Amino acid sequence: MLPLLYPVALASLVALLLLAADGRRRHGGAATALGLTLLAPALLAGAWAVLQQPITERGYPSSDWYALVYAAYTAPLVAGLSGGLGSALALRLLRRERAWLPPALRAASLAALALAAALVAGAAIRLFQRPGLDRYVASLPVIAVIPPVEGEPSRVVERGDASADESLRVHDVSTAGFVVSRACDTFRRCALSLGTAERPPSPNLHSRATGPRAQTAFALRRDSAEDLVLLDPLDENAHKRPFAFRAPVIYPEAVFPRDLLRAAGPPLAWLAVAAAGVLFAGLVQRRRRRAREHLERLAGAPAGTCDERGWITFDEPLPGLRLDDDCPTGPVLVLSSEAVRAATYRSAGPSGAIEVVPGEREELLAEARAELARLDAATLAAALLTAAPLAAAAACGFLLG
């Protein structure tokens, strides 16, 4: 289970880094950000698939490699598709000016940011109260350590089938009120079973977990609230997932995330990535406020024409203005409008004292509006891409209760 949690978080983080890298470019467009938002459903589905996988061994030989493949490879593939197809669709949408698009994009970005912030807050509160799924097993107290199999077996049990190895060597360890049995074949592959003195473990093949080798040591952990007893492998080369047994009648059981709604919260890595996304989106919104102020200054700035001598002649009845430094010839907007309106027909001093922007007003306003749209798209993408795993966790019940 542990390896499966992190590809989803990594995919969200990579998408956020791509978004941040695009934002550093001078002409980073809204189309790229909107295209990347198509990755959010894949991240949501990947996180949902991960939360359907057991965090313990199933108790019988099985393989769920498909979940790892899905989480590790589907998201990057969809990311490539969203980067190409999504950007092309977004470009078609943004090519023409649509009156409804800027306010709709603004509302969607604020709604996504608010949702992401709420998910981060809910996950933080939940993880303050309970361990995350990725830390649940490690958070349980160790009540005993089961050493590797050594010495002569406690007993020998006949298989009773047509197996080439007709007997199993059973090694019993009594500790902390439990009896741990490992029935090993000649290849030192062992089957685990757990019991108590009153209910001894059975060597029956159909009633025990299977898989670990004889040289594997285990930490015996217990969750009394959930009536679970876990045998957690201590060997790094052994199974990554523990073996679970349900008390008080000891029998092997596969534990799924849905079984731990009262005991665990969402993975910490998912919270960290979502928090990074909210922080990034907040910084983008701060930049958007400055861009909005710049748009308002452009809208109210006096327009004029600067000649080769540095004289600015205004389109409205204002006294001309001469800059001592070179002035960009052609149409300009003078953003220091208050100083312009208070000036007389004389030199205004160095050009650094008054901010002059070359270009026609409508072109400059169109560029400023496009910058606002790009920043709104970046906010929307950052919130959706990083909060999608937490949204899946919330849908599974890990943020409430």
Wavefront OBJ file of the C-alpha trace (Angstrom):
o trace
v 0.000 0.000 0.000
v 2.749 2.450 0.890
v 4.358 2.533 -2.577
v 0.937 3.035 -4.174
v 0.212 6.234 -2.275
v 3.078 8.264 -3.636
v 2.790 8.102 -7.465
v -0.465 10.080 -7.249
v 1.139 12.740 -5.056
v 4.198 12.813 -7.315
v 2.045 13.298 -10.418
v 0.239 16.223 -8.741
v 3.546 17.763 -7.723
v 5.048 17.396 -11.222
v 1.958 19.021 -12.735
v 2.307 21.922 -10.290
v 5.994 22.328 -11.164
v 5.130 22.373 -14.880
v 2.543 25.035 -14.183
v 5.038 27.107 -12.187
v 7.684 26.765 -14.921
v 5.191 27.915 -17.535
v 4.260 30.885 -15.358
v 7.885 32.060 -15.300
v 7.921 32.449 -19.065
v 7.248 35.905 -20.353
v 4.379 34.783 -22.560
v 3.173 31.783 -20.570
v -0.384 31.297 -21.788
v -3.730 30.450 -20.279
v -4.080 27.622 -22.806
v -1.329 25.569 -21.169
v -2.852 25.996 -17.715
v -6.342 25.113 -18.928
v -4.940 22.125 -20.805
v -3.279 20.820 -17.653
v -6.590 20.882 -15.803
v -7.585 17.818 -17.863
v -5.113 15.889 -15.719
v -7.260 16.467 -12.616
v -9.822 13.703 -13.417
v -6.974 11.214 -13.954
v -5.463 12.168 -10.605
v -8.856 11.834 -8.950
v -9.376 8.388 -10.487
v -5.840 7.312 -9.581
v -6.283 8.375 -5.966
v -9.644 6.584 -5.818
v -8.056 3.398 -7.196
v -5.294 3.556 -4.591
v -7.843 3.884 -1.791
v -9.490 0.664 -2.960
v -6.301 -1.376 -2.435
v -5.586 -3.292 0.814
v -2.958 -1.943 3.185
v -2.229 -5.496 4.416
v -1.594 -8.811 2.738
v -4.791 -10.446 1.580
v -4.134 -13.736 3.336
v -3.777 -15.612 0.060
v -1.433 -15.289 -2.903
v -2.496 -12.357 -5.066
v -1.119 -9.578 -7.205
v -2.398 -6.027 -7.428
v 0.418 -4.690 -9.594
v -2.181 -3.218 -11.931
v -2.990 -0.550 -9.345
v 0.657 0.494 -9.173
v 0.888 0.564 -12.959
v -2.271 2.669 -13.159
v -1.129 5.188 -10.575
v 2.442 5.415 -11.841
v 1.873 5.555 -15.591
v -1.682 6.579 -16.415
v -1.329 10.040 -14.898
v 1.824 10.980 -16.884
v 0.253 9.666 -20.091
v -2.886 11.706 -19.530
v -0.674 14.672 -18.638
v 0.921 14.480 -22.082
v -2.492 14.251 -23.706
v -3.827 17.173 -21.688
v -0.749 19.243 -22.517
v -1.333 18.806 -26.256
v -5.038 18.257 -26.862
v -6.096 20.331 -23.869
v -3.974 23.298 -24.900
v -5.311 23.098 -28.471
v -8.903 23.114 -27.216
v -8.167 25.965 -24.847
v -6.546 27.984 -27.631
v -9.687 27.611 -29.740
v -11.712 28.779 -26.773
v -9.502 31.779 -26.078
v -8.883 32.788 -29.687
v -12.023 34.876 -29.823
v -12.997 37.334 -27.190
v -16.052 36.072 -25.358
v -17.717 38.325 -22.843
v -18.700 35.423 -20.579
v -15.284 33.761 -20.459
v -13.309 36.124 -18.147
v -15.958 36.248 -15.393
v -16.578 32.491 -15.710
v -12.860 31.759 -15.462
v -12.563 34.101 -12.507
v -15.473 32.458 -10.675
v -14.147 28.958 -11.387
v -10.666 29.826 -10.137
v -11.976 31.314 -6.881
v -14.318 28.352 -6.339
v -11.503 25.852 -6.957
v -9.169 27.728 -4.618
v -11.825 27.865 -1.895
v -12.521 24.127 -2.293
v -8.806 23.278 -2.182
v -8.305 25.423 0.922
v -11.264 23.719 2.619
v -9.872 20.270 1.763
v -6.441 21.227 3.116
v -7.967 22.561 6.332
v -10.134 19.453 6.778
v -7.217 17.098 6.090
v -4.942 19.011 8.483
v -7.513 18.745 11.283
v -8.023 15.030 10.569
v -4.284 14.319 10.567
v -3.873 16.276 13.792
v -6.281 13.807 15.397
v -5.275 10.569 13.626
v -2.280 9.229 11.695
v -2.387 9.221 7.930
v -2.907 6.012 5.987
v 0.787 6.010 5.119
v 1.688 6.195 8.813
v -1.090 4.089 10.315
v 0.885 0.852 10.740
v 3.999 2.638 12.043
v 1.873 4.543 14.575
v 0.666 1.367 16.287
v 2.612 0.298 19.379
v 4.976 -2.670 19.085
v 4.054 -5.185 21.781
v 6.614 -7.811 20.768
v 9.237 -8.676 18.159
v 9.049 -12.073 16.486
v 12.568 -13.235 15.555
v 13.432 -15.179 12.383
v 12.916 -18.913 12.326
v 15.807 -20.705 14.021
v 16.490 -24.163 15.395
v 14.308 -27.221 15.352
v 10.566 -26.928 14.632
v 8.000 -27.135 17.383
v 6.155 -29.771 15.410
v 5.857 -31.236 11.939
v 2.484 -31.201 10.149
v 1.659 -33.361 7.157
v 0.199 -31.451 4.217
v -2.276 -34.149 3.298
v -2.086 -33.347 -0.416
v -0.050 -34.370 -3.434
v 2.635 -31.745 -2.838
v 6.244 -32.728 -3.428
v 6.978 -31.399 0.044
v 4.623 -33.564 2.090
v 5.278 -31.946 5.490
v 5.574 -28.472 7.003
v 7.920 -27.587 9.846
v 5.957 -25.485 12.297
v 7.764 -22.990 14.556
v 5.685 -21.550 17.417
v 6.579 -18.376 19.340
v 4.543 -17.413 22.422
v 4.706 -13.733 23.362
v 2.464 -10.939 24.677
v -0.489 -13.322 25.066
v -0.327 -14.522 21.454
v 1.106 -17.560 19.708
v 2.692 -16.898 16.324
v 3.190 -19.955 14.123
v 5.204 -20.209 10.966
v 4.820 -23.345 8.890
v 7.821 -23.537 6.554
v 8.586 -25.826 3.641
v 12.011 -27.081 2.602
v 12.575 -23.860 0.630
v 12.100 -21.864 3.869
v 8.920 -20.261 2.536
v 6.595 -19.880 5.479
v 2.922 -19.440 6.133
v 1.876 -17.263 9.064
v -0.904 -17.986 11.505
v -1.816 -16.358 14.795
v -3.641 -17.588 17.872
v -3.696 -17.562 21.651
v -3.083 -20.155 24.304
v -6.836 -20.775 24.431
v -7.184 -20.771 20.644
v -3.942 -22.221 19.246
v -3.111 -21.270 15.666
v -4.103 -23.831 13.092
v -1.677 -25.020 10.415
v -4.576 -25.467 8.024
v -3.558 -23.990 4.665
v -6.928 -22.353 4.198
v -6.850 -20.381 7.462
v -3.547 -18.586 7.509
v -1.677 -15.857 5.675
v 1.127 -16.886 3.352
v 4.280 -15.479 1.874
v 7.186 -14.423 4.150
v 10.474 -16.264 4.241
v 11.890 -17.891 7.353
v 14.606 -15.255 7.879
v 12.071 -12.422 8.190
v 11.525 -10.867 11.615
v 8.195 -9.254 12.519
v 6.984 -6.528 14.829
v 3.760 -7.555 16.553
v 1.492 -4.499 16.616
v -2.019 -4.125 17.982
v -4.872 -1.701 17.412
v -7.270 -2.424 20.257
v -9.882 0.038 19.012
v -10.162 -1.795 15.694
v -9.545 -5.296 17.160
v -6.614 -5.736 14.796
v -3.321 -7.529 15.339
v -0.620 -6.882 12.746
v 2.592 -8.710 11.974
v 4.757 -6.031 10.364
v 7.857 -7.288 8.486
v 11.096 -5.717 9.750
v 13.215 -7.007 6.872
v 13.544 -4.331 4.166
v 13.684 -7.014 1.493
v 10.524 -8.735 2.713
v 6.892 -7.944 2.001
v 6.167 -4.235 2.278
v 2.716 -4.779 3.749
v 1.931 -6.309 7.130
v -0.208 -9.369 7.809
v -3.436 -8.580 9.665
v -5.526 -10.729 11.983
v -8.874 -9.801 13.482
v -9.394 -10.304 17.211
v -10.838 -11.627 19.496
v -11.332 -14.690 17.258
v -7.977 -14.675 15.515
v -8.281 -15.091 11.784
v -6.407 -13.511 8.847
v -8.054 -10.571 7.178
v -7.259 -8.137 4.395
v -7.602 -4.585 5.730
v -8.704 -1.911 3.252
v -8.603 1.863 3.766
v -12.396 1.875 4.132
v -11.952 -0.312 7.221
v -9.917 2.441 8.919
v -12.224 5.433 8.560
v -12.272 5.870 12.348
v -8.574 5.179 12.820
v -6.698 7.010 10.043
v -6.709 10.116 7.903
v -5.621 10.855 4.320
v -1.965 10.331 3.390
v 0.313 13.106 4.607
v 1.929 13.384 1.156
v -1.452 14.240 -0.365
v -1.953 16.996 2.194
v 1.548 18.395 1.597
v 1.022 18.594 -2.177
v -2.428 20.166 -1.803
v -1.044 22.732 0.658
v 1.709 23.582 -1.838
v -0.951 24.039 -4.513
v -3.008 26.369 -2.315
v 0.111 28.384 -1.482
v 1.038 28.620 -5.160
v -2.504 29.660 -6.087
v -2.452 32.294 -3.336
v 0.767 33.764 -4.722
v -0.772 33.788 -8.203
v -3.795 35.663 -6.849
v -1.488 38.195 -5.226
v 0.162 38.712 -8.578
v -3.273 39.010 -10.153
v -4.150 41.902 -7.840
v -1.102 43.772 -9.111
v -2.070 42.922 -12.684
v -5.576 44.225 -12.035
v -4.174 47.461 -10.657
v -1.986 47.766 -13.765
v -5.057 47.276 -15.974
v -6.887 50.055 -14.134
v -3.892 52.363 -14.520
v -3.776 51.649 -18.239
v -7.494 52.370 -18.562
v -7.130 55.767 -16.846
v -3.754 56.799 -18.266
v -3.562 59.796 -20.664
v -2.729 58.707 -24.223
v -0.419 60.642 -26.482
v 2.325 60.536 -29.079
v 6.034 60.946 -28.414
v 8.255 62.425 -31.149
v 11.973 62.073 -31.768
v 12.776 65.066 -29.518
v 11.096 63.512 -26.473
v 7.975 65.684 -26.614
v 4.707 63.990 -25.728
v 1.585 65.484 -27.271
v -1.571 64.220 -25.572
v -4.807 63.264 -27.317
v -6.808 65.126 -24.677
v -6.462 68.799 -23.736
v -3.379 68.536 -21.556
v -0.155 70.506 -21.758
v 2.645 68.801 -23.675
v 5.376 67.045 -21.758
v 9.048 66.728 -22.599
v 11.304 64.026 -21.200
v 15.027 64.695 -20.905
v 15.809 61.037 -21.658
v 14.880 59.183 -24.809
v 11.179 58.569 -25.149
v 9.787 55.664 -27.204
v 8.530 57.270 -30.391
v 4.961 56.670 -31.425
v 1.773 56.094 -29.386
v 2.308 55.980 -25.627
v 0.386 55.904 -22.384
v 1.685 57.943 -19.456
v 0.829 56.023 -16.291
v 1.798 58.867 -13.953
v -1.466 60.585 -14.788
v -1.653 62.799 -11.693
v 1.780 64.246 -12.353
v 0.862 64.787 -16.009
v -2.355 66.611 -15.238
v -0.567 68.845 -12.719
v 2.328 69.625 -15.065
v 2.711 72.761 -17.190
v 4.005 72.936 -20.728
v 7.634 72.311 -19.802
v 10.209 69.606 -19.314
v 9.217 66.816 -16.946
v 12.813 65.785 -16.243
v 14.239 62.290 -16.701
v 11.947 59.639 -18.106
v 12.410 57.600 -14.927
v 10.347 60.189 -13.025
v 7.272 59.404 -15.143
v 6.283 55.924 -16.304
v 5.671 55.786 -20.041
v 4.362 52.660 -21.798
v 4.646 52.463 -25.598
v 1.635 51.200 -27.557
v -2.010 51.807 -28.371
v -4.419 51.793 -25.456
v -6.629 49.009 -26.805
v -3.674 46.719 -27.509
v -2.238 47.311 -24.046
v -5.627 46.730 -22.419
v -6.058 43.483 -24.392
v -2.644 42.262 -23.186
v -3.529 43.171 -19.598
v -6.845 41.309 -19.798
v -5.063 38.276 -21.273
v -2.663 38.355 -18.306
v -5.608 38.316 -15.901
v -7.100 35.337 -17.751
v -3.763 33.500 -17.623
v -3.445 34.061 -13.881
v -7.014 32.891 -13.286
v -6.319 29.782 -15.374
v -3.120 29.123 -13.385
v -5.064 29.422 -10.119
v -7.736 27.023 -11.379
v -5.182 24.466 -12.572
v -3.052 24.632 -9.406
v -6.059 24.133 -7.136
v -7.562 21.260 -9.139
v -4.327 19.396 -9.833
v -3.117 19.354 -6.252
v -6.434 18.948 -4.424
v -7.746 16.060 -6.563
v -6.205 13.313 -4.338
v -7.663 14.935 -1.210
v -11.030 15.182 -2.956
v -10.922 11.406 -3.507
v -10.010 10.915 0.162
v -12.929 13.137 1.182
v -15.304 11.164 -1.040
v -14.139 7.977 0.707
v -14.855 9.532 4.129
v -11.351 10.345 5.349
v -11.949 14.047 6.031
v -15.155 13.860 8.042
v -16.093 12.072 11.206
l 1 2 3 4 5 6 7 8 9 10 11 12 13 14 15 16 17 18 19 20 21 22 23 24 25 26 27 28 29 30 31 32 33 34 35 36 37 38 39 40 41 42 43 44 45 46 47 48 49 50 51 52 53 54 55 56 57 58 59 60 61 62 63 64 65 66 67 68 69 70 71 72 73 74 75 76 77 78 79 80 81 82 83 84 85 86 87 88 89 90 91 92 93 94 95 96 97 98 99 100 101 102 103 104 105 106 107 108 109 110 111 112 113 114 115 116 117 118 119 120 121 122 123 124 125 126 127 128 129 130 131 132 133 134 135 136 137 138 139 140 141 142 143 144 145 146 147 148 149 150 151 152 153 154 155 156 157 158 159 160 161 162 163 164 165 166 167 168 169 170 171 172 173 174 175 176 177 178 179 180 181 182 183 184 185 186 187 188 189 190 191 192 193 194 195 196 197 198 199 200 201 202 203 204 205 206 207 208 209 210 211 212 213 214 215 216 217 218 219 220 221 222 223 224 225 226 227 228 229 230 231 232 233 234 235 236 237 238 239 240 241 242 243 244 245 246 247 248 249 250 251 252 253 254 255 256 257 258 259 260 261 262 263 264 265 266 267 268 269 270 271 272 273 274 275 276 277 278 279 280 281 282 283 284 285 286 287 288 289 290 291 292 293 294 295 296 297 298 299 300 301 302 303 304 305 306 307 308 309 310 311 312 313 314 315 316 317 318 319 320 321 322 323 324 325 326 327 328 329 330 331 332 333 334 335 336 337 338 339 340 341 342 343 344 345 346 347 348 349 350 351 352 353 354 355 356 357 358 359 360 361 362 363 364 365 366 367 368 369 370 371 372 373 374 375 376 377 378 379 380 381 382 383 384 385 386 387 388 389 390 391 392 393 394 395 396 397 398 399 400 401
